[in-house]
Amino acid sequence: MDSVTPVTDETFDEEVRNAEVPVCSSTTGRPGARRAARWRRSSRSLADENAGDIKIVKVDVDREPLLADAAGVEGLPTLVLYQGGREVRRLVGARPKHVLEMELGLADGVDAAA
């Protein structure tokens, strides 16, 4: 089972806005692109390593263009951190996993909402 949950327009509120833990919404497209593949591996790894502390969901812009538009996605990949159903951080562009951990507050002693 994939540790990153796919979301659609129909499941977004349930999976993201109503979640009990912070949620990172990872928005990508074109599965064959090298950067997209690296981003998916990093997202999966973050989800596995932080299970229970943070939830990682994915939005495929090719399948869910209205959801991506509603979320204000202007570049790929985009990662949005939600806490309590509200956006607290947005990252656009590919980053190495260790940088994502720092920017999302998953590294020791770092607060993502700060």
C-alpha positions in Angstrom: 0.0 0.0 0.0 1.3 3.5 -0.9 2.0 5.6 2.1 1.0 8.7 0.2 -2.8 9.0 -0.2 -4.2 10.2 -3.5 -6.9 12.8 -3.1 -9.6 14.0 -5.5 -12.0 17.0 -5.4 -14.5 14.7 -3.6 -12.0 13.4 -0.9 -10.0 16.6 -0.3 -12.0 17.9 2.7 -12.1 14.6 4.4 -8.4 13.8 3.8 -6.9 17.3 4.3 -9.2 19.8 6.0 -10.6 17.4 8.5 -7.4 15.6 9.3 -6.3 15.3 13.0 -2.6 15.7 12.1 -0.8 18.2 9.8 -1.2 17.3 6.1 1.2 18.0 3.2 -0.5 18.1 -0.1 1.9 17.2 -2.9 0.8 18.4 -6.3 2.5 16.9 -9.3 1.9 15.9 -12.9 3.5 14.1 -15.8 4.5 10.9 -14.0 7.4 10.2 -16.4 9.3 13.4 -15.6 12.5 12.8 -13.7 11.9 15.6 -11.1 8.3 14.3 -10.5 9.7 10.8 -9.9 12.2 12.2 -7.4 9.5 14.3 -5.7 7.3 11.2 -5.4 10.1 9.2 -3.8 10.8 12.0 -1.3 7.1 12.4 -0.4 6.8 8.6 0.1 9.9 8.5 2.3 8.6 11.5 4.4 5.3 9.8 4.8 6.9 6.5 5.9 9.3 8.1 8.3 6.8 10.4 9.9 3.7 8.2 10.0 1.3 9.4 12.7 2.9 12.8 12.9 2.1 14.1 9.4 0.0 12.8 6.6 1.2 13.2 3.0 -1.5 13.3 0.2 -1.0 13.7 -3.5 -2.9 15.6 -6.1 -2.4 14.7 -9.8 -3.0 18.0 -11.8 -3.7 16.0 -15.0 -6.5 14.1 -13.3 -7.7 16.8 -10.9 -7.2 20.2 -12.6 -10.1 21.9 -10.8 -8.7 20.9 -7.4 -5.2 22.2 -8.4 -6.8 25.4 -9.6 -8.8 25.8 -6.3 -5.6 25.3 -4.3 -3.9 28.0 -6.3 -1.2 25.7 -7.8 0.8 27.7 -10.3 4.0 25.6 -10.6 5.0 22.0 -10.2 5.7 20.4 -8.0 3.9 22.3 -5.2 3.7 21.2 -1.6 1.2 22.8 0.8 1.3 22.2 4.5 -2.1 22.3 6.2 -2.6 22.4 10.0 -6.1 22.4 11.4 -7.5 22.5 7.9 -5.7 25.8 7.1 -2.7 26.4 4.8 0.4 27.4 6.8 3.2 26.9 4.3 3.6 26.5 0.6 6.7 25.3 -1.3 7.0 25.4 -5.1 9.7 23.6 -6.9 11.6 20.4 -6.4 13.9 20.2 -3.3 16.1 17.5 -1.8 14.4 15.5 0.9 16.6 17.0 3.7 15.6 20.5 2.7 11.9 19.5 2.6 12.3 18.1 6.2 13.7 21.4 7.4 11.1 23.6 5.6 8.2 21.4 6.8 9.5 21.3 10.4 10.2 17.6 10.3 13.8 18.0 11.2 14.6 18.1 15.0 13.9 21.4 16.6 12.2 23.1 13.6 8.7 24.5 13.6 7.1 24.5 10.1 4.5 27.1 11.0 7.1 29.6 12.2 
